[in-house]
């Protein structure tokens, strides 16, 4: 059994919980929306900076697909298709 990295597990759990207005699936379910302005005030990913979250997304192959505003962005991954 493959161990799921902590970052991926936290991301998935947060998306599936559907209780955060700063991190949610988009309408298609193939990408997710993140509001970095609101995310920075939470501890959902532990004591990490926004730059670290972005780096982790990049390291795990997530792609920035759209910038809605300066702080709100949409990410996708090939496994979502």
Long-range contacts (C-beta under 8 A, 24 or more apart in sequence): 5-60, 7-45, 7-56, 7-60, 8-60, 10-44, 10-45, 10-46, 11-45, 14-44, 20-44, 26-74, 29-80, 30-76, 30-80, 30-81, 31-65, 31-74, 31-75, 31-76, 31-80, 32-74, 32-75, 32-76, 33-68, 33-72, 33-73, 33-74, 34-72, 34-73, 34-74, 34-75, 35-71, 35-72, 36-71, 36-72, 36-73, 37-71, 37-72, 38-71
